[in-house]
């Protein structure tokens, strides 16, 4: 690849990533807006995040995680 | 709000967030793909990430960051 063509290719790759990062940031902002909307409707955002984390897990993984969590909390005397 | 309507509203909010998280993840995957493409074209992804970080900064902020970095590297004897 000629130097100039390589430079141009690099520029285009960088710009593609920057555009995608912008889009990703935009969606992140949309997510924040939904949490804000939920909060002003009286829902607890922290509990909602926990719900979303749990819905992502397989039932077995969730049971395992809860069992481990229980052991740790007991170990730390906060069960 | 009746309980059922509140439950439905919560469900819709959660589902909106889940859809947006999916989209965000998809864009994250697209970004990874561009880095992979760049890598197979011979570019160094780590240096590209650094370029993108630098392009995001104002020139003054960049100078300041570099000055501080220099102080830290000297302090740790790796300058």
Backbone of each chain as nested JSON, in Angstrom:
{
  "chains": [
    {"id": "A", "residues": [
      {"number": 1, "name": "UNK", "atoms": {"N": [0.855, -1.206, 0.0], "CA": [0.0, 0.0, 0.0], "C": [0.888, 1.252, 0.0]}},
      {"number": 2, "name": "UNK", "atoms": {"N": [0.621, 2.192, -0.914], "CA": [1.39, 3.448, -0.918], "C": [1.136, 4.158, 0.406]}},
      {"number": 3, "name": "UNK", "atoms": {"N": [2.135, 4.933, 0.859], "CA": [2.029, 5.603, 2.151], "C": [0.747, 6.416, 2.268]}},
      {"number": 4, "name": "UNK", "atoms": {"N": [0.44, 7.143, 1.18], "CA": [-0.729, 8.027, 1.228], "C": [-2.024, 7.219, 1.349]}},
      {"number": 5, "name": "UNK", "atoms": {"N": [-2.084, 6.114, 0.628], "CA": [-3.267, 5.252, 0.692], "C": [-3.388, 4.635, 2.08]}},
      {"number": 6, "name": "UNK", "atoms": {"N": [-2.248, 4.261, 2.678], "CA": [-2.265, 3.681, 4.027], "C": [-2.733, 4.714, 5.04]}},
      {"number": 7, "name": "UNK", "atoms": {"N": [-2.24, 5.959, 4.881], "CA": [-2.657, 7.034, 5.788], "C": [-4.161, 7.263, 5.692]}},
      {"number": 8, "name": "UNK", "atoms": {"N": [-4.647, 7.269, 4.458], "CA": [-6.071, 7.481, 4.227], "C": [-6.886, 6.339, 4.836]}},
      {"number": 9, "name": "UNK", "atoms": {"N": [-6.386, 5.123, 4.676], "CA": [-7.095, 3.979, 5.222], "C": [-7.176, 4.062, 6.751]}},
      {"number": 10, "name": "UNK", "atoms": {"N": [-6.047, 4.442, 7.36], "CA": [-6.018, 4.594, 8.818], "C": [-7.023, 5.656, 9.271]}},
      {"number": 11, "name": "UNK", "atoms": {"N": [-7.04, 6.78, 8.52], "CA": [-7.957, 7.875, 8.859], "C": [-9.403, 7.384, 8.818]}},
      {"number": 12, "name": "UNK", "atoms": {"N": [-9.732, 6.619, 7.785], "CA": [-11.103, 6.124, 7.642], "C": [-11.464, 5.136, 8.765]}},
      {"number": 13, "name": "UNK", "atoms": {"N": [-10.52, 4.296, 9.131], "CA": [-10.768, 3.347, 10.221], "C": [-11.028, 4.096, 11.531]}},
      {"number": 14, "name": "UNK", "atoms": {"N": [-10.151, 5.071, 11.794], "CA": [-10.298, 5.876, 13.025], "C": [-11.658, 6.585, 13.042]}},
      {"number": 15, "name": "UNK", "atoms": {"N": [-12.028, 7.165, 11.899], "CA": [-13.294, 7.897, 11.834], "C": [-14.498, 6.973, 12.008]}},
      {"number": 16, "name": "UNK", "atoms": {"N": [-14.393, 5.75, 11.477], "CA": [-15.489, 4.783, 11.659], "C": [-15.657, 4.47, 13.143]}},
      {"number": 17, "name": "UNK", "atoms": {"N": [-14.525, 4.251, 13.823], "CA": [-14.589, 3.941, 15.254], "C": [-15.181, 5.131, 16.021]}},
      {"number": 18, "name": "UNK", "atoms": {"N": [-14.743, 6.337, 15.647], "CA": [-15.251, 7.524, 16.353], "C": [-16.761, 7.683, 16.167]}},
      {"number": 19, "name": "UNK", "atoms": {"N": [-17.239, 7.402, 14.956], "CA": [-18.688, 7.491, 14.724], "C": [-19.431, 6.461, 15.563]}},
      {"number": 20, "name": "UNK", "atoms": {"N": [-18.903, 5.235, 15.582], "CA": [-19.544, 4.17, 16.371], "C": [-19.521, 4.504, 17.864]}},
      {"number": 21, "name": "UNK", "atoms": {"N": [-18.404, 5.08, 18.327], "CA": [-18.316, 5.465, 19.747], "C": [-19.366, 6.532, 20.072]}},
      {"number": 22, "name": "UNK", "atoms": {"N": [-19.564, 7.454, 19.124], "CA": [-20.589, 8.489, 19.299], "C": [-21.978, 7.859, 19.443]}},
      {"number": 23, "name": "UNK", "atoms": {"N": [-22.272, 6.932, 18.531], "CA": [-23.564, 6.228, 18.561], "C": [-23.75, 5.508, 19.883]}},
      {"number": 24, "name": "UNK", "atoms": {"N": [-22.671, 4.839, 20.317], "CA": [-22.734, 4.072, 21.561], "C": [-23.011, 5.005, 22.738]}},
      {"number": 25, "name": "UNK", "atoms": {"N": [-22.348, 6.172, 22.7], "CA": [-22.556, 7.145, 23.76], "C": [-24.011, 7.636, 23.745]}},
      {"number": 26, "name": "UNK", "atoms": {"N": [-24.537, 7.853, 22.531], "CA": [-25.922, 8.304, 22.394], "C": [-26.894, 7.314, 23.019]}},
      {"number": 27, "name": "UNK", "atoms": {"N": [-26.66, 6.027, 22.765], "CA": [-27.528, 4.999, 23.341], "C": [-27.368, 4.954, 24.85]}},
      {"number": 28, "name": "UNK", "atoms": {"N": [-26.139, 5.133, 25.322], "CA": [-25.908, 5.206, 26.769], "C": [-26.718, 6.342, 27.388]}},
      {"number": 29, "name": "UNK", "atoms": {"N": [-26.774, 7.471, 26.674], "CA": [-27.557, 8.61, 27.163], "C": [-29.05, 8.282, 27.16]}},
      {"number": 30, "name": "UNK", "atoms": {"N": [-29.502, 7.57, 26.108], "CA": [-30.91, 7.154, 26.055], "C": [-31.252, 6.263, 27.245]}},
      {"number": 31, "name": "UNK", "atoms": {"N": [-30.323, 5.366, 27.585], "CA": [-30.556, 4.463, 28.719], "C": [-30.692, 5.279, 30.001]}},
      {"number": 32, "name": "UNK", "atoms": {"N": [-29.777, 6.252, 30.172], "CA": [-29.861, 7.123, 31.361], "C": [-31.218, 7.822, 31.416]}},
      {"number": 33, "name": "UNK", "atoms": {"N": [-31.694, 8.269, 30.237], "CA": [-32.993, 8.955, 30.197], "C": [-34.129, 8.042, 30.649]}},
      {"number": 34, "name": "UNK", "atoms": {"N": [-34.077, 6.775, 30.236], "CA": [-35.144, 5.852, 30.643], "C": [-35.114, 5.659, 32.164]}},
      {"number": 35, "name": "UNK", "atoms": {"N": [-33.911, 5.543, 32.728], "CA": [-33.81, 5.409, 34.186], "C": [-34.363, 6.661, 34.884]}},
      {"number": 36, "name": "UNK", "atoms": {"N": [-34.057, 7.837, 34.321], "CA": [-34.573, 9.076, 34.908], "C": [-36.09, 9.11, 34.848]}},
      {"number": 37, "name": "UNK", "atoms": {"N": [-36.624, 8.699, 33.698], "CA": [-38.078, 8.655, 33.517], "C": [-38.689, 7.69, 34.545]}},
      {"number": 38, "name": "UNK", "atoms": {"N": [-38.039, 6.533, 34.715], "CA": [-38.527, 5.532, 35.671], "C": [-38.488, 6.107, 37.085]}},
      {"number": 39, "name": "UNK", "atoms": {"N": [-37.385, 6.805, 37.378], "CA": [-37.235, 7.39, 38.713], "C": [-38.332, 8.403, 38.989]}},
      {"number": 40, "name": "UNK", "atoms": {"N": [-38.625, 9.255, 37.99], "CA": [-39.669, 10.255, 38.264], "C": [-41.054, 9.617, 38.282]}},
      {"number": 41, "name": "UNK", "atoms": {"N": [-41.183, 8.39, 37.768], "CA": [-42.457, 7.676, 37.899], "C": [-42.508, 6.889, 39.211]}},
      {"number": 42, "name": "UNK", "atoms": {"N": [-41.444, 7.028, 40.034], "CA": [-41.476, 6.414, 41.359], "C": [-40.77, 5.069, 41.468]}},
      {"number": 43, "name": "UNK", "atoms": {"N": [-40.142, 4.609, 40.377], "CA": [-39.416, 3.326, 40.45], "C": [-37.991, 3.546, 40.929]}},
      {"number": 44, "name": "UNK", "atoms": {"N": [-37.418, 2.534, 41.532], "CA": [-36.063, 2.622, 42.06], "C": [-35.046, 2.118, 41.021]}},
      {"number": 45, "name": "UNK", "atoms": {"N": [-34.231, 3.032, 40.468], "CA": [-33.296, 2.647, 39.396], "C": [-32.337, 1.535, 39.814]}},
      {"number": 46, "name": "UNK", "atoms": {"N": [-31.881, 1.552, 41.073], "CA": [-30.927, 0.54, 41.513], "C": [-31.576, -0.847, 41.475]}},
      {"number": 47, "name": "UNK", "atoms": {"N": [-32.816, -0.93, 41.921], "CA": [-33.531, -2.207, 41.889], "C": [-33.777, -2.627, 40.436]}},
      {"number": 48, "name": "UNK", "atoms": {"N": [-34.061, -1.66, 39.557], "CA": [-34.277, -1.985, 38.144], "C": [-33.009, -2.56, 37.518]}},
      {"number": 49, "name": "UNK", "atoms": {"N": [-31.858, -1.97, 37.862], "CA": [-30.586, -2.497, 37.33], "C": [-30.384, -3.938, 37.778]}},
      {"number": 50, "name": "UNK", "atoms": {"N": [-30.766, -4.186, 39.033], "CA": [-30.63, -5.536, 39.575], "C": [-31.563, -6.503, 38.828]}},
      {"number": 51, "name": "UNK", "atoms": {"N": [-32.783, -6.046, 38.552], "CA": [-33.749, -6.863, 37.793], "C": [-33.176, -7.226, 36.422]}},
      {"number": 52, "name": "UNK", "atoms": {"N": [-32.587, -6.221, 35.77], "CA": [-32.048, -6.442, 34.429], "C": [-30.887, -7.436, 34.483]}},
      {"number": 53, "name": "UNK", "atoms": {"N": [-30.053, -7.317, 35.521], "CA": [-28.938, -8.248, 35.687], "C": [-29.475, -9.674, 35.882]}},
      {"number": 54, "name": "UNK", "atoms": {"N": [-30.523, -9.797, 36.701], "CA": [-31.082, -11.121, 36.991], "C": [-31.755, -11.714, 35.754]}},
      {"number": 55, "name": "UNK", "atoms": {"N": [-32.48, -10.888, 34.982], "CA": [-33.17, -11.399, 33.79], "C": [-32.18, -11.905, 32.742]}},
      {"number": 56, "name": "UNK", "atoms": {"N": [-30.949, -11.375, 32.803], "CA": [-29.932, -11.8, 31.834], "C": [-29.373, -13.182, 32.17]}},
      {"number": 57, "name": "UNK", "atoms": {"N": [-29.504, -13.584, 33.455], "CA": [-28.893, -14.838, 33.9], "C": [-29.795, -16.04, 33.64]}},
      {"number": 58, "name": "UNK", "atoms": {"N": [-29.151, -17.213, 33.418], "CA": [-29.912, -18.477, 33.38], "C": [-30.31, -18.8, 34.817]}},
      {"number": 59, "name": "UNK", "atoms": {"N": [-31.491, -19.459, 35.006], "CA": [-31.958, -19.75, 36.365], "C": [-30.899, -20.451, 37.215]}},
      {"number": 60, "name": "UNK", "atoms": {"N": [-30.178, -21.417, 36.634], "CA": [-29.144, -22.129, 37.398], "C": [-28.015, -21.186, 37.832]}},
      {"number": 61, "name": "UNK", "atoms": {"N": [-27.596, -20.324, 36.901], "CA": [-26.528, -19.362, 37.23], "C": [-26.984, -18.437, 38.346]}},
      {"number": 62, "name": "UNK", "atoms": {"N": [-28.258, -18.065, 38.281], "CA": [-28.783, -17.159, 39.298], "C": [-28.775, -17.831, 40.667]}},
      {"number": 63, "name": "UNK", "atoms": {"N": [-29.236, -19.104, 40.699], "CA": [-29.256, -19.841, 41.97], "C": [-27.842, -19.955, 42.531]}},
      {"number": 64, "name": "UNK", "atoms": {"N": [-26.898, -20.259, 41.65], "CA": [-25.511, -20.411, 42.083], "C": [-24.979, -19.092, 42.652]}},
      {"number": 65, "name": "UNK", "atoms": {"N": [-25.246, -18.018, 41.907], "CA": [-24.774, -16.701, 42.351], "C": [-25.361, -16.361, 43.72]}},
      {"number": 66, "name": "UNK", "atoms": {"N": [-26.652, -16.635, 43.889], "CA": [-27.3, -16.309, 45.169], "C": [-26.734, -17.146, 46.311]}},
      {"number": 67, "name": "UNK", "atoms": {"N": [-26.416, -18.407, 46.01], "CA": [-25.839, -19.277, 47.036], "C": [-24.462, -18.752, 47.463]}},
      {"number": 68, "name": "UNK", "atoms": {"N": [-23.658, -18.384, 46.46], "CA": [-22.313, -17.86, 46.76], "C": [-22.414, -16.545, 47.54]}},
      {"number": 69, "name": "UNK", "atoms": {"N": [-23.31, -15.682, 47.073], "CA": [-23.524, -14.398, 47.751], "C": [-23.859, -14.629, 49.221]}},
      {"number": 70, "name": "UNK", "atoms": {"N": [-24.737, -15.619, 49.452], "CA": [-25.156, -15.961, 50.801], "C": [-23.964, -16.371, 51.667]}},
      {"number": 71, "name": "UNK", "atoms": {"N": [-23.112, -17.213, 51.104], "CA": [-21.914, -17.664, 51.819], "C": [-21.033, -16.464, 52.185]}},
      {"number": 72, "name": "UNK", "atoms": {"N": [-20.837, -15.573, 51.213], "CA": [-19.971, -14.414, 51.441], "C": [-20.56, -13.496, 52.505]}},
      {"number": 73, "name": "UNK", "atoms": {"N": [-21.88, -13.253, 52.415], "CA": [-22.519, -12.362, 53.386], "C": [-22.429, -12.953, 54.796]}},
      {"number": 74, "name": "UNK", "atoms": {"N": [-22.632, -14.27, 54.86], "CA": [-22.514, -14.951, 56.16], "C": [-21.088, -14.828, 56.689]}},
      {"number": 75, "name": "UNK", "atoms": {"N": [-20.122, -15.057, 55.794], "CA": [-18.712, -14.969, 56.187], "C": [-18.387, -13.59, 56.748]}},
      {"number": 76, "name": "UNK", "atoms": {"N": [-19.016, -12.576, 56.171], "CA": [-18.742, -11.212, 56.6], "C": [-19.679, -10.756, 57.715]}},
      {"number": 77, "name": "UNK", "atoms": {"N": [-20.526, -11.659, 58.18], "CA": [-21.428, -11.345, 59.275], "C": [-22.511, -10.335, 58.937]}},
      {"number": 78, "name": "UNK", "atoms": {"N": [-22.889, -10.251, 57.636], "CA": [-23.953, -9.306, 57.285], "C": [-25.158, -10.02, 56.687]}},
      {"number": 79, "name": "UNK", "atoms": {"N": [-25.277, -11.324, 56.959], "CA": [-26.41, -12.08, 56.411], "C": [-27.684, -11.77, 57.194]}}
    ]},
    {"id": "B", "residues": [
      {"number": 1, "name": "UNK", "atoms": {"N": [-51.909, 5.231, 40.136], "CA": [-51.81, 4.197, 39.102], "C": [-52.272, 2.86, 39.695]}},
      {"number": 2, "name": "UNK", "atoms": {"N": [-53.177, 2.153, 39.01], "CA": [-53.591, 0.825, 39.481], "C": [-52.37, -0.086, 39.477]}},
      {"number": 3, "name": "UNK", "atoms": {"N": [-52.365, -1.073, 40.351], "CA": [-51.218, -1.968, 40.464], "C": [-50.836, -2.582, 39.128]}},
      {"number": 4, "name": "UNK", "atoms": {"N": [-51.875, -3.019, 38.4], "CA": [-51.608, -3.703, 37.138], "C": [-50.987, -2.76, 36.114]}},
      {"number": 5, "name": "UNK", "atoms": {"N": [-51.491, -1.539, 36.091], "CA": [-50.944, -0.546, 35.165], "C": [-49.506, -0.211, 35.545]}},
      {"number": 6, "name": "UNK", "atoms": {"N": [-49.236, -0.143, 36.86], "CA": [-47.879, 0.151, 37.332], "C": [-46.934, -0.981, 36.953]}},
      {"number": 7, "name": "UNK", "atoms": {"N": [-47.403, -2.216, 37.12], "CA": [-46.589, -3.382, 36.754], "C": [-46.266, -3.352, 35.262]}},
      {"number": 8, "name": "UNK", "atoms": {"N": [-47.279, -3.035, 34.475], "CA": [-47.105, -2.989, 33.016], "C": [-46.117, -1.886, 32.656]}},
      {"number": 9, "name": "UNK", "atoms": {"N": [-46.229, -0.752, 33.323], "CA": [-45.324, 0.358, 33.034], "C": [-43.871, -0.014, 33.359]}},
      {"number": 10, "name": "UNK", "atoms": {"N": [-43.699, -0.669, 34.501], "CA": [-42.36, -1.117, 34.898], "C": [-41.803, -2.092, 33.859]}},
      {"number": 11, "name": "UNK", "atoms": {"N": [-42.644, -3.03, 33.418], "CA": [-42.215, -4.019, 32.426], "C": [-41.751, -3.324, 31.144]}},
      {"number": 12, "name": "UNK", "atoms": {"N": [-42.526, -2.327, 30.718], "CA": [-42.165, -1.613, 29.488], "C": [-40.858, -0.846, 29.644]}},
      {"number": 13, "name": "UNK", "atoms": {"N": [-40.669, -0.237, 30.815], "CA": [-39.422, 0.502, 31.056], "C": [-38.231, -0.451, 31.026]}},
      {"number": 14, "name": "UNK", "atoms": {"N": [-38.374, -1.575, 31.706], "CA": [-37.297, -2.581, 31.746], "C": [-36.995, -3.07, 30.321]}},
      {"number": 15, "name": "UNK", "atoms": {"N": [-38.028, -3.338, 29.563], "CA": [-37.814, -3.85, 28.202], "C": [-37.159, -2.807, 27.304]}},
      {"number": 16, "name": "UNK", "atoms": {"N": [-37.517, -1.538, 27.506], "CA": [-36.866, -0.476, 26.723], "C": [-35.369, -0.444, 27.017]}},
      {"number": 17, "name": "UNK", "atoms": {"N": [-35.041, -0.527, 28.313], "CA": [-33.622, -0.516, 28.694], "C": [-32.914, -1.731, 28.117]}},
      {"number": 18, "name": "UNK", "atoms": {"N": [-33.559, -2.895, 28.183], "CA": [-32.93, -4.118, 27.653], "C": [-32.678, -4.005, 26.151]}},
      {"number": 19, "name": "UNK", "atoms": {"N": [-33.63, -3.418, 25.433], "CA": [-33.426, -3.238, 23.981], "C": [-32.253, -2.297, 23.717]}},
      {"number": 20, "name": "UNK", "atoms": {"N": [-32.212, -1.193, 24.474], "CA": [-31.119, -0.23, 24.291], "C": [-29.77, -0.856, 24.652]}},
      {"number": 21, "name": "UNK", "atoms": {"N": [-29.746, -1.663, 25.706], "CA": [-28.494, -2.344, 26.093], "C": [-28.045, -3.284, 24.976]}},
      {"number": 22, "name": "UNK", "atoms": {"N": [-29.004, -3.959, 24.346], "CA": [-28.691, -4.846, 23.218], "C": [-28.039, -4.053, 22.079]}},
      {"number": 23, "name": "UNK", "atoms": {"N": [-28.687, -2.925, 21.753], "CA": [-28.171, -2.053, 20.682], "C": [-26.759, -1.593, 21.0]}},
      {"number": 24, "name": "UNK", "atoms": {"N": [-26.572, -1.19, 22.264], "CA": [-25.264, -0.694, 22.698], "C": [-24.22, -1.791, 22.556]}},
      {"number": 25, "name": "UNK", "atoms": {"N": [-24.609, -3.0, 22.942], "CA": [-23.697, -4.137, 22.828], "C": [-23.359, -4.389, 21.351]}},
      {"number": 26, "name": "UNK", "atoms": {"N": [-24.383, -4.277, 20.49], "CA": [-24.164, -4.486, 19.057], "C": [-23.145, -3.505, 18.506]}},
      {"number": 27, "name": "UNK", "atoms": {"N": [-23.258, -2.246, 18.917], "CA": [-22.306, -1.233, 18.457], "C": [-20.921, -1.522, 19.014]}},
      {"number": 28, "name": "UNK", "atoms": {"N": [-20.865, -1.97, 20.269], "CA": [-19.582, -2.37, 20.857], "C": [-18.931, -3.475, 20.024]}},
      {"number": 29, "name": "UNK", "atoms": {"N": [-19.754, -4.415, 19.559], "CA": [-19.23, -5.493, 18.713], "C": [-18.741, -4.945, 17.372]}},
      {"number": 30, "name": "UNK", "atoms": {"N": [-19.492, -3.983, 16.828], "CA": [-19.065, -3.356, 15.565], "C": [-17.701, -2.69, 15.74]}},
      {"number": 31, "name": "UNK", "atoms": {"N": [-17.522, -2.02, 16.873], "CA": [-16.247, -1.343, 17.142], "C": [-15.122, -2.373, 17.196]}},
      {"number": 32, "name": "UNK", "atoms": {"N": [-15.381, -3.48, 17.902], "CA": [-14.371, -4.549, 17.965], "C": [-14.021, -5.027, 16.561]}},
      {"number": 33, "name": "UNK", "atoms": {"N": [-15.052, -5.164, 15.711], "CA": [-14.804, -5.622, 14.335], "C": [-13.897, -4.661, 13.573]}},
      {"number": 34, "name": "UNK", "atoms": {"N": [-14.112, -3.361, 13.758], "CA": [-13.265, -2.393, 13.051], "C": [-11.822, -2.517, 13.532]}},
      {"number": 35, "name": "UNK", "atoms": {"N": [-11.635, -2.697, 14.853], "CA": [-10.266, -2.874, 15.366], "C": [-9.631, -4.136, 14.781]}},
      {"number": 36, "name": "UNK", "atoms": {"N": [-10.44, -5.219, 14.673], "CA": [-9.913, -6.46, 14.09], "C": [-9.51, -6.243, 12.644]}},
      {"number": 37, "name": "UNK", "atoms": {"N": [-10.381, -5.532, 11.906], "CA": [-10.093, -5.23, 10.499], "C": [-8.801, -4.421, 10.395]}},
      {"number": 38, "name": "UNK", "atoms": {"N": [-8.669, -3.439, 11.283], "CA": [-7.468, -2.595, 11.281], "C": [-6.232, -3.442, 11.583]}},
      {"number": 39, "name": "UNK", "atoms": {"N": [-6.391, -4.34, 12.561], "CA": [-5.275, -5.186, 12.957], "C": [-4.825, -6.056, 11.781]}},
      {"number": 40, "name": "UNK", "atoms": {"N": [-5.82, -6.623, 11.06], "CA": [-5.39, -7.498, 9.961], "C": [-4.854, -6.684, 8.786]}},
      {"number": 41, "name": "UNK", "atoms": {"N": [-5.116, -5.373, 8.781], "CA": [-4.499, -4.522, 7.757], "C": [-3.124, -4.026, 8.226]}},
      {"number": 42, "name": "UNK", "atoms": {"N": [-2.698, -4.478, 9.419], "CA": [-1.345, -4.151, 9.874], "C": [-1.249, -2.973, 10.839]}},
      {"number": 43, "name": "UNK", "atoms": {"N": [-2.401, -2.403, 11.243], "CA": [-2.357, -1.283, 12.187], "C": [-2.367, -1.814, 13.623]}},
      {"number": 44, "name": "UNK", "atoms": {"N": [-1.839, -1.045, 14.542], "CA": [-1.766, -1.444, 15.942], "C": [-2.978, -0.899, 16.712]}},
      {"number": 45, "name": "UNK", "atoms": {"N": [-3.878, -1.782, 17.138], "CA": [-5.107, -1.341, 17.805], "C": [-4.843, -0.494, 19.049]}},
      {"number": 46, "name": "UNK", "atoms": {"N": [-3.804, -0.843, 19.815], "CA": [-3.522, -0.096, 21.037], "C": [-3.157, 1.354, 20.701]}},
      {"number": 47, "name": "UNK", "atoms": {"N": [-2.336, 1.533, 19.674], "CA": [-1.961, 2.884, 19.256], "C": [-3.187, 3.634, 18.716]}},
      {"number": 48, "name": "UNK", "atoms": {"N": [-4.07, 2.893, 18.009], "CA": [-5.289, 3.537, 17.493], "C": [-6.171, 4.04, 18.631]}},
      {"number": 49, "name": "UNK", "atoms": {"N": [-6.296, 3.225, 19.689], "CA": [-7.103, 3.646, 20.845], "C": [-6.529, 4.919, 21.469]}},
      {"number": 50, "name": "UNK", "atoms": {"N": [-5.194, 4.969, 21.491], "CA": [-4.524, 6.137, 22.043], "C": [-4.8, 7.365, 21.159]}},
      {"number": 51, "name": "UNK", "atoms": {"N": [-4.75, 7.161, 19.834], "CA": [-5.04, 8.249, 18.893], "C": [-6.447, 8.794, 19.132]}},
      {"number": 52, "name": "UNK", "atoms": {"N": [-7.398, 7.873, 19.292], "CA": [-8.796, 8.283, 19.48], "C": [-8.947, 9.057, 20.791]}},
      {"number": 53, "name": "UNK", "atoms": {"N": [-8.249, 8.588, 21.821], "CA": [-8.283, 9.284, 23.117], "C": [-7.733, 10.708, 22.952]}},
      {"number": 54, "name": "UNK", "atoms": {"N": [-6.627, 10.83, 22.23], "CA": [-5.984, 12.132, 22.047], "C": [-6.851, 13.061, 21.193]}},
      {"number": 55, "name": "UNK", "atoms": {"N": [-7.469, 12.533, 20.14], "CA": [-8.312, 13.363, 19.268], "C": [-9.523, 13.917, 20.002]}},
      {"number": 56, "name": "UNK", "atoms": {"N": [-9.923, 13.217, 21.082], "CA": [-11.075, 13.669, 21.856], "C": [-10.733, 14.855, 22.757]}},
      {"number": 57, "name": "UNK", "atoms": {"N": [-9.421, 15.01, 23.07], "CA": [-9.006, 16.032, 24.025], "C": [-8.77, 17.391, 23.357]}},
      {"number": 58, "name": "UNK", "atoms": {"N": [-9.007, 18.458, 24.128], "CA": [-8.615, 19.792, 23.657], "C": [-7.093, 19.869, 23.747]}},
      {"number": 59, "name": "UNK", "atoms": {"N": [-6.452, 20.64, 22.829], "CA": [-4.98, 20.711, 22.833], "C": [-4.411, 21.056, 24.205]}},
      {"number": 60, "name": "UNK", "atoms": {"N": [-5.036, 21.995, 24.917], "CA": [-4.529, 22.377, 26.241], "C": [-4.622, 21.224, 27.234]}},
      {"number": 61, "name": "UNK", "atoms": {"N": [-5.757, 20.516, 27.187], "CA": [-5.934, 19.37, 28.093], "C": [-4.894, 18.304, 27.787]}},
      {"number": 62, "name": "UNK", "atoms": {"N": [-4.609, 18.148, 26.506], "CA": [-3.628, 17.136, 26.116], "C": [-2.246, 17.493, 26.655]}},
      {"number": 63, "name": "UNK", "atoms": {"N": [-1.883, 18.789, 26.473], "CA": [-0.577, 19.232, 26.971], "C": [-0.478, 19.014, 28.472]}},
      {"number": 64, "name": "UNK", "atoms": {"N": [-1.554, 19.361, 29.185], "CA": [-1.569, 19.213, 30.635], "C": [-1.415, 17.738, 31.024]}},
      {"number": 65, "name": "UNK", "atoms": {"N": [-2.189, 16.892, 30.337], "CA": [-2.129, 15.452, 30.63], "C": [-0.726, 14.93, 30.407]}},
      {"number": 66, "name": "UNK", "atoms": {"N": [-0.101, 15.358, 29.309], "CA": [1.248, 14.871, 29.002], "C": [2.274, 15.345, 30.032]}},
      {"number": 67, "name": "UNK", "atoms": {"N": [2.079, 16.591, 30.511], "CA": [2.992, 17.127, 31.525], "C": [2.857, 16.323, 32.82]}},
      {"number": 68, "name": "UNK", "atoms": {"N": [1.617, 16.049, 33.211], "CA": [1.385, 15.289, 34.446], "C": [1.93, 13.868, 34.301]}},
      {"number": 69, "name": "UNK", "atoms": {"N": [1.657, 13.268, 33.162], "CA": [2.152, 11.912, 32.889], "C": [3.671, 11.87, 33.037]}},
      {"number": 70, "name": "UNK", "atoms": {"N": [4.317, 12.903, 32.497], "CA": [5.768, 13.011, 32.562], "C": [6.267, 13.051, 34.009]}},
      {"number": 71, "name": "UNK", "atoms": {"N": [5.581, 13.85, 34.819], "CA": [5.942, 13.951, 36.237], "C": [5.806, 12.588, 36.906]}},
      {"number": 72, "name": "UNK", "atoms": {"N": [4.704, 11.905, 36.648], "CA": [4.455, 10.6, 37.275], "C": [5.492, 9.583, 36.825]}},
      {"number": 73, "name": "UNK", "atoms": {"N": [5.789, 9.569, 35.516], "CA": [6.764, 8.595, 35.008], "C": [8.136, 8.859, 35.63]}},
      {"number": 74, "name": "UNK", "atoms": {"N": [8.492, 10.151, 35.752], "CA": [9.774, 10.503, 36.377], "C": [9.783, 10.064, 37.832]}},
      {"number": 75, "name": "UNK", "atoms": {"N": [8.657, 10.33, 38.529], "CA": [8.558, 9.959, 39.943], "C": [8.76, 8.456, 40.12]}},
      {"number": 76, "name": "UNK", "atoms": {"N": [8.279, 7.678, 39.161], "CA": [8.379, 6.222, 39.258], "C": [9.648, 5.681, 38.586]}},
      {"number": 77, "name": "UNK", "atoms": {"N": [10.491, 6.605, 38.128], "CA": [11.769, 6.195, 37.544], "C": [11.64, 5.458, 36.223]}},
      {"number": 78, "name": "UNK", "atoms": {"N": [10.537, 5.703, 35.475], "CA": [10.398, 5.019, 34.181], "C": [10.344, 6.021, 33.015]}},
      {"number": 79, "name": "UNK", "atoms": {"N": [10.827, 7.248, 33.273], "CA": [10.795, 8.269, 32.214], "C": [11.906, 8.01, 31.203]}}
    ]}
  ]
}
